[in-house]
Amino acid sequence: MRTESTGTSSTHDTISEIREEVKKYQMPYDLSISAGYDGLMGDQDQIRNCIQRTDKKLYLDKEYRKLRPTA
């Protein structure tokens, strides 16, 4: 399985690869992964602000997934 991602296309490839790996174990439940991400916004930004934005994006992703479940 590839461990790095360089863009949206690679992200979708990685997600597909994870799903294929999980199928091998025939788990009795679905696996879902949500991720938030952000970056520092210039020299004056602080890491705690970046983490707060990241956390907000994580929960936005979770809410989005609740509304659009995968097949």
Phi and psi restraints in degrees (range 20) as a CNS / XPLOR table:
assign (resid 1 and name C) (resid 2 and name N)
       (resid 2 and name CA) (resid 2 and name C) 1.0 -69.8 20.0 2
assign (resid 2 and name N) (resid 2 and name CA)
       (resid 2 and name C) (resid 3 and name N) 1.0 143.4 20.0 2
assign (resid 2 and name C) (resid 3 and name N)
       (resid 3 and name CA) (resid 3 and name C) 1.0 -113.8 20.0 2
assign (resid 3 and name N) (resid 3 and name CA)
       (resid 3 and name C) (resid 4 and name N) 1.0 -0.5 20.0 2
assign (resid 3 and name C) (resid 4 and name N)
       (resid 4 and name CA) (resid 4 and name C) 1.0 -126.5 20.0 2
assign (resid 4 and name N) (resid 4 and name CA)
       (resid 4 and name C) (resid 5 and name N) 1.0 154.6 20.0 2
assign (resid 4 and name C) (resid 5 and name N)
       (resid 5 and name CA) (resid 5 and name C) 1.0 -132.1 20.0 2
assign (resid 5 and name N) (resid 5 and name CA)
       (resid 5 and name C) (resid 6 and name N) 1.0 136.3 20.0 2
assign (resid 5 and name C) (resid 6 and name N)
       (resid 6 and name CA) (resid 6 and name C) 1.0 -117.2 20.0 2
assign (resid 6 and name N) (resid 6 and name CA)
       (resid 6 and name C) (resid 7 and name N) 1.0 2.0 20.0 2
assign (resid 6 and name C) (resid 7 and name N)
       (resid 7 and name CA) (resid 7 and name C) 1.0 176.3 20.0 2
assign (resid 7 and name N) (resid 7 and name CA)
       (resid 7 and name C) (resid 8 and name N) 1.0 -177.9 20.0 2
assign (resid 7 and name C) (resid 8 and name N)
       (resid 8 and name CA) (resid 8 and name C) 1.0 -58.6 20.0 2
assign (resid 8 and name N) (resid 8 and name CA)
       (resid 8 and name C) (resid 9 and name N) 1.0 -46.4 20.0 2
assign (resid 8 and name C) (resid 9 and name N)
       (resid 9 and name CA) (resid 9 and name C) 1.0 -59.6 20.0 2
assign (resid 9 and name N) (resid 9 and name CA)
       (resid 9 and name C) (resid 10 and name N) 1.0 -44.9 20.0 2
assign (resid 9 and name C) (resid 10 and name N)
       (resid 10 and name CA) (resid 10 and name C) 1.0 -64.8 20.0 2
assign (resid 10 and name N) (resid 10 and name CA)
       (resid 10 and name C) (resid 11 and name N) 1.0 -36.0 20.0 2
assign (resid 10 and name C) (resid 11 and name N)
       (resid 11 and name CA) (resid 11 and name C) 1.0 -62.2 20.0 2
assign (resid 11 and name N) (resid 11 and name CA)
       (resid 11 and name C) (resid 12 and name N) 1.0 -46.1 20.0 2
assign (resid 11 and name C) (resid 12 and name N)
       (resid 12 and name CA) (resid 12 and name C) 1.0 -63.4 20.0 2
assign (resid 12 and name N) (resid 12 and name CA)
       (resid 12 and name C) (resid 13 and name N) 1.0 -38.5 20.0 2
assign (resid 12 and name C) (resid 13 and name N)
       (resid 13 and name CA) (resid 13 and name C) 1.0 -62.2 20.0 2
assign (resid 13 and name N) (resid 13 and name CA)
       (resid 13 and name C) (resid 14 and name N) 1.0 -43.4 20.0 2
assign (resid 13 and name C) (resid 14 and name N)
       (resid 14 and name CA) (resid 14 and name C) 1.0 -63.5 20.0 2
assign (resid 14 and name N) (resid 14 and name CA)
       (resid 14 and name C) (resid 15 and name N) 1.0 -43.2 20.0 2
assign (resid 14 and name C) (resid 15 and name N)
       (resid 15 and name CA) (resid 15 and name C) 1.0 -60.7 20.0 2
assign (resid 15 and name N) (resid 15 and name CA)
       (resid 15 and name C) (resid 16 and name N) 1.0 -43.9 20.0 2
assign (resid 15 and name C) (resid 16 and name N)
       (resid 16 and name CA) (resid 16 and name C) 1.0 -62.1 20.0 2
assign (resid 16 and name N) (resid 16 and name CA)
       (resid 16 and name C) (resid 17 and name N) 1.0 -41.4 20.0 2
assign (resid 16 and name C) (resid 17 and name N)
       (resid 17 and name CA) (resid 17 and name C) 1.0 -64.2 20.0 2
assign (resid 17 and name N) (resid 17 and name CA)
       (resid 17 and name C) (resid 18 and name N) 1.0 -40.9 20.0 2
assign (resid 17 and name C) (resid 18 and name N)
       (resid 18 and name CA) (resid 18 and name C) 1.0 -62.9 20.0 2
assign (resid 18 and name N) (resid 18 and name CA)
       (resid 18 and name C) (resid 19 and name N) 1.0 -45.1 20.0 2
assign (resid 18 and name C) (resid 19 and name N)
       (resid 19 and name CA) (resid 19 and name C) 1.0 -58.9 20.0 2
assign (resid 19 and name N) (resid 19 and name CA)
       (resid 19 and name C) (resid 20 and name N) 1.0 -42.4 20.0 2
assign (resid 19 and name C) (resid 20 and name N)
       (resid 20 and name CA) (resid 20 and name C) 1.0 -64.5 20.0 2
assign (resid 20 and name N) (resid 20 and name CA)
       (resid 20 and name C) (resid 21 and name N) 1.0 -41.3 20.0 2
assign (resid 20 and name C) (resid 21 and name N)
       (resid 21 and name CA) (resid 21 and name C) 1.0 -62.8 20.0 2
assign (resid 21 and name N) (resid 21 and name CA)
       (resid 21 and name C) (resid 22 and name N) 1.0 -43.9 20.0 2
assign (resid 21 and name C) (resid 22 and name N)
       (resid 22 and name CA) (resid 22 and name C) 1.0 -62.9 20.0 2
assign (resid 22 and name N) (resid 22 and name CA)
       (resid 22 and name C) (resid 23 and name N) 1.0 -38.1 20.0 2
assign (resid 22 and name C) (resid 23 and name N)
       (resid 23 and name CA) (resid 23 and name C) 1.0 -57.7 20.0 2
assign (resid 23 and name N) (resid 23 and name CA)
       (resid 23 and name C) (resid 24 and name N) 1.0 -32.5 20.0 2
assign (resid 23 and name C) (resid 24 and name N)
       (resid 24 and name CA) (resid 24 and name C) 1.0 -60.9 20.0 2
assign (resid 24 and name N) (resid 24 and name CA)
       (resid 24 and name C) (resid 25 and name N) 1.0 -28.0 20.0 2
assign (resid 24 and name C) (resid 25 and name N)
       (resid 25 and name CA) (resid 25 and name C) 1.0 -91.4 20.0 2
assign (resid 25 and name N) (resid 25 and name CA)
       (resid 25 and name C) (resid 26 and name N) 1.0 -5.4 20.0 2
assign (resid 25 and name C) (resid 26 and name N)
       (resid 26 and name CA) (resid 26 and name C) 1.0 45.7 20.0 2
assign (resid 26 and name N) (resid 26 and name CA)
       (resid 26 and name C) (resid 27 and name N) 1.0 53.2 20.0 2
assign (resid 26 and name C) (resid 27 and name N)
       (resid 27 and name CA) (resid 27 and name C) 1.0 -68.4 20.0 2
assign (resid 27 and name N) (resid 27 and name CA)
       (resid 27 and name C) (resid 28 and name N) 1.0 146.0 20.0 2
assign (resid 27 and name C) (resid 28 and name N)
       (resid 28 and name CA) (resid 28 and name C) 1.0 -82.0 20.0 2
assign (resid 28 and name N) (resid 28 and name CA)
       (resid 28 and name C) (resid 29 and name N) 1.0 14.4 20.0 2
assign (resid 28 and name C) (resid 29 and name N)
       (resid 29 and name CA) (resid 29 and name C) 1.0 -146.2 20.0 2
assign (resid 29 and name N) (resid 29 and name CA)
       (resid 29 and name C) (resid 30 and name N) 1.0 162.5 20.0 2
assign (resid 29 and name C) (resid 30 and name N)
       (resid 30 and name CA) (resid 30 and name C) 1.0 -86.3 20.0 2
assign (resid 30 and name N) (resid 30 and name CA)
       (resid 30 and name C) (resid 31 and name N) 1.0 144.4 20.0 2
assign (resid 30 and name C) (resid 31 and name N)
       (resid 31 and name CA) (resid 31 and name C) 1.0 -105.4 20.0 2
assign (resid 31 and name N) (resid 31 and name CA)
       (resid 31 and name C) (resid 32 and name N) 1.0 131.0 20.0 2
assign (resid 31 and name C) (resid 32 and name N)
       (resid 32 and name CA) (resid 32 and name C) 1.0 -131.4 20.0 2
assign (resid 32 and name N) (resid 32 and name CA)
       (resid 32 and name C) (resid 33 and name N) 1.0 147.2 20.0 2
assign (resid 32 and name C) (resid 33 and name N)
       (resid 33 and name CA) (resid 33 and name C) 1.0 -130.4 20.0 2
assign (resid 33 and name N) (resid 33 and name CA)
       (resid 33 and name C) (resid 34 and name N) 1.0 129.5 20.0 2
assign (resid 33 and name C) (resid 34 and name N)
       (resid 34 and name CA) (resid 34 and name C) 1.0 -117.7 20.0 2
assign (resid 34 and name N) (resid 34 and name CA)
       (resid 34 and name C) (resid 35 and name N) 1.0 143.7 20.0 2
assign (resid 34 and name C) (resid 35 and name N)
       (resid 35 and name CA) (resid 35 and name C) 1.0 -139.7 20.0 2
assign (resid 35 and name N) (resid 35 and name CA)
       (resid 35 and name C) (resid 36 and name N) 1.0 137.1 20.0 2
assign (resid 35 and name C) (resid 36 and name N)
       (resid 36 and name CA) (resid 36 and name C) 1.0 -109.9 20.0 2
assign (resid 36 and name N) (resid 36 and name CA)
       (resid 36 and name C) (resid 37 and name N) 1.0 150.1 20.0 2
assign (resid 36 and name C) (resid 37 and name N)
       (resid 37 and name CA) (resid 37 and name C) 1.0 -151.5 20.0 2
assign (resid 37 and name N) (resid 37 and name CA)
       (resid 37 and name C) (resid 38 and name N) 1.0 154.9 20.0 2
assign (resid 37 and name C) (resid 38 and name N)
       (resid 38 and name CA) (resid 38 and name C) 1.0 -163.7 20.0 2
assign (resid 38 and name N) (resid 38 and name CA)
       (resid 38 and name C) (resid 39 and name N) 1.0 178.8 20.0 2
assign (resid 38 and name C) (resid 39 and name N)
       (resid 39 and name CA) (resid 39 and name C) 1.0 -140.2 20.0 2
assign (resid 39 and name N) (resid 39 and name CA)
       (resid 39 and name C) (resid 40 and name N) 1.0 163.8 20.0 2
assign (resid 39 and name C) (resid 40 and name N)
       (resid 40 and name CA) (resid 40 and name C) 1.0 -66.0 20.0 2
assign (resid 40 and name N) (resid 40 and name CA)
       (resid 40 and name C) (resid 41 and name N) 1.0 139.4 20.0 2
assign (resid 40 and name C) (resid 41 and name N)
       (resid 41 and name CA) (resid 41 and name C) 1.0 -104.7 20.0 2
assign (resid 41 and name N) (resid 41 and name CA)
       (resid 41 and name C) (resid 42 and name N) 1.0 62.1 20.0 2
assign (resid 41 and name C) (resid 42 and name N)
       (resid 42 and name CA) (resid 42 and name C) 1.0 97.4 20.0 2
assign (resid 42 and name N) (resid 42 and name CA)
       (resid 42 and name C) (resid 43 and name N) 1.0 177.5 20.0 2
assign (resid 42 and name C) (resid 43 and name N)
       (resid 43 and name CA) (resid 43 and name C) 1.0 -65.8 20.0 2
assign (resid 43 and name N) (resid 43 and name CA)
       (resid 43 and name C) (resid 44 and name N) 1.0 -27.3 20.0 2
assign (resid 43 and name C) (resid 44 and name N)
       (resid 44 and name CA) (resid 44 and name C) 1.0 -88.5 20.0 2
assign (resid 44 and name N) (resid 44 and name CA)
       (resid 44 and name C) (resid 45 and name N) 1.0 -9.7 20.0 2
assign (resid 44 and name C) (resid 45 and name N)
       (resid 45 and name CA) (resid 45 and name C) 1.0 -69.3 20.0 2
assign (resid 45 and name N) (resid 45 and name CA)
       (resid 45 and name C) (resid 46 and name N) 1.0 150.7 20.0 2
assign (resid 45 and name C) (resid 46 and name N)
       (resid 46 and name CA) (resid 46 and name C) 1.0 -115.1 20.0 2
assign (resid 46 and name N) (resid 46 and name CA)
       (resid 46 and name C) (resid 47 and name N) 1.0 150.4 20.0 2
assign (resid 46 and name C) (resid 47 and name N)
       (resid 47 and name CA) (resid 47 and name C) 1.0 -59.6 20.0 2
assign (resid 47 and name N) (resid 47 and name CA)
       (resid 47 and name C) (resid 48 and name N) 1.0 -37.3 20.0 2
assign (resid 47 and name C) (resid 48 and name N)
       (resid 48 and name CA) (resid 48 and name C) 1.0 -63.7 20.0 2
assign (resid 48 and name N) (resid 48 and name CA)
       (resid 48 and name C) (resid 49 and name N) 1.0 -34.5 20.0 2
assign (resid 48 and name C) (resid 49 and name N)
       (resid 49 and name CA) (resid 49 and name C) 1.0 -67.9 20.0 2
assign (resid 49 and name N) (resid 49 and name CA)
       (resid 49 and name C) (resid 50 and name N) 1.0 -40.1 20.0 2
assign (resid 49 and name C) (resid 50 and name N)
       (resid 50 and name CA) (resid 50 and name C) 1.0 -62.3 20.0 2
assign (resid 50 and name N) (resid 50 and name CA)
       (resid 50 and name C) (resid 51 and name N) 1.0 -43.2 20.0 2
assign (resid 50 and name C) (resid 51 and name N)
       (resid 51 and name CA) (resid 51 and name C) 1.0 -64.6 20.0 2
assign (resid 51 and name N) (resid 51 and name CA)
       (resid 51 and name C) (resid 52 and name N) 1.0 -39.4 20.0 2
assign (resid 51 and name C) (resid 52 and name N)
       (resid 52 and name CA) (resid 52 and name C) 1.0 -63.3 20.0 2
assign (resid 52 and name N) (resid 52 and name CA)
       (resid 52 and name C) (resid 53 and name N) 1.0 -43.7 20.0 2
assign (resid 52 and name C) (resid 53 and name N)
       (resid 53 and name CA) (resid 53 and name C) 1.0 -63.8 20.0 2
assign (resid 53 and name N) (resid 53 and name CA)
       (resid 53 and name C) (resid 54 and name N) 1.0 -40.7 20.0 2
assign (resid 53 and name C) (resid 54 and name N)
       (resid 54 and name CA) (resid 54 and name C) 1.0 -60.8 20.0 2
assign (resid 54 and name N) (resid 54 and name CA)
       (resid 54 and name C) (resid 55 and name N) 1.0 -44.5 20.0 2
assign (resid 54 and name C) (resid 55 and name N)
       (resid 55 and name CA) (resid 55 and name C) 1.0 -62.3 20.0 2
assign (resid 55 and name N) (resid 55 and name CA)
       (resid 55 and name C) (resid 56 and name N) 1.0 -42.0 20.0 2
assign (resid 55 and name C) (resid 56 and name N)
       (resid 56 and name CA) (resid 56 and name C) 1.0 -61.6 20.0 2
assign (resid 56 and name N) (resid 56 and name CA)
       (resid 56 and name C) (resid 57 and name N) 1.0 -41.8 20.0 2
assign (resid 56 and name C) (resid 57 and name N)
       (resid 57 and name CA) (resid 57 and name C) 1.0 -66.5 20.0 2
assign (resid 57 and name N) (resid 57 and name CA)
       (resid 57 and name C) (resid 58 and name N) 1.0 -34.2 20.0 2
assign (resid 57 and name C) (resid 58 and name N)
       (resid 58 and name CA) (resid 58 and name C) 1.0 -59.9 20.0 2
assign (resid 58 and name N) (resid 58 and name CA)
       (resid 58 and name C) (resid 59 and name N) 1.0 -47.7 20.0 2
assign (resid 58 and name C) (resid 59 and name N)
       (resid 59 and name CA) (resid 59 and name C) 1.0 -72.2 20.0 2
assign (resid 59 and name N) (resid 59 and name CA)
       (resid 59 and name C) (resid 60 and name N) 1.0 -30.3 20.0 2
assign (resid 59 and name C) (resid 60 and name N)
       (resid 60 and name CA) (resid 60 and name C) 1.0 -62.8 20.0 2
assign (resid 60 and name N) (resid 60 and name CA)
       (resid 60 and name C) (resid 61 and name N) 1.0 -41.4 20.0 2
assign (resid 60 and name C) (resid 61 and name N)
       (resid 61 and name CA) (resid 61 and name C) 1.0 -62.6 20.0 2
assign (resid 61 and name N) (resid 61 and name CA)
       (resid 61 and name C) (resid 62 and name N) 1.0 -43.0 20.0 2
assign (resid 61 and name C) (resid 62 and name N)
       (resid 62 and name CA) (resid 62 and name C) 1.0 -62.5 20.0 2
assign (resid 62 and name N) (resid 62 and name CA)
       (resid 62 and name C) (resid 63 and name N) 1.0 -43.7 20.0 2
assign (resid 62 and name C) (resid 63 and name N)
       (resid 63 and name CA) (resid 63 and name C) 1.0 -64.1 20.0 2
assign (resid 63 and name N) (resid 63 and name CA)
       (resid 63 and name C) (resid 64 and name N) 1.0 -41.0 20.0 2
assign (resid 63 and name C) (resid 64 and name N)
       (resid 64 and name CA) (resid 64 and name C) 1.0 -59.9 20.0 2
assign (resid 64 and name N) (resid 64 and name CA)
       (resid 64 and name C) (resid 65 and name N) 1.0 -43.8 20.0 2
assign (resid 64 and name C) (resid 65 and name N)
       (resid 65 and name CA) (resid 65 and name C) 1.0 -66.3 20.0 2
assign (resid 65 and name N) (resid 65 and name CA)
       (resid 65 and name C) (resid 66 and name N) 1.0 -31.9 20.0 2
assign (resid 65 and name C) (resid 66 and name N)
       (resid 66 and name CA) (resid 66 and name C) 1.0 -65.2 20.0 2
assign (resid 66 and name N) (resid 66 and name CA)
       (resid 66 and name C) (resid 67 and name N) 1.0 -36.1 20.0 2
assign (resid 66 and name C) (resid 67 and name N)
       (resid 67 and name CA) (resid 67 and name C) 1.0 -79.9 20.0 2
assign (resid 67 and name N) (resid 67 and name CA)
       (resid 67 and name C) (resid 68 and name N) 1.0 -27.1 20.0 2
assign (resid 67 and name C) (resid 68 and name N)
       (resid 68 and name CA) (resid 68 and name C) 1.0 -128.7 20.0 2
assign (resid 68 and name N) (resid 68 and name CA)
       (resid 68 and name C) (resid 69 and name N) 1.0 74.9 20.0 2
assign (resid 68 and name C) (resid 69 and name N)
       (resid 69 and name CA) (resid 69 and name C) 1.0 -65.1 20.0 2
assign (resid 69 and name N) (resid 69 and name CA)
       (resid 69 and name C) (resid 70 and name N) 1.0 149.6 20.0 2
assign (resid 69 and name C) (resid 70 and name N)
       (resid 70 and name CA) (resid 70 and name C) 1.0 -81.7 20.0 2
assign (resid 70 and name N) (resid 70 and name CA)
       (resid 70 and name C) (resid 71 and name N) 1.0 159.4 20.0 2
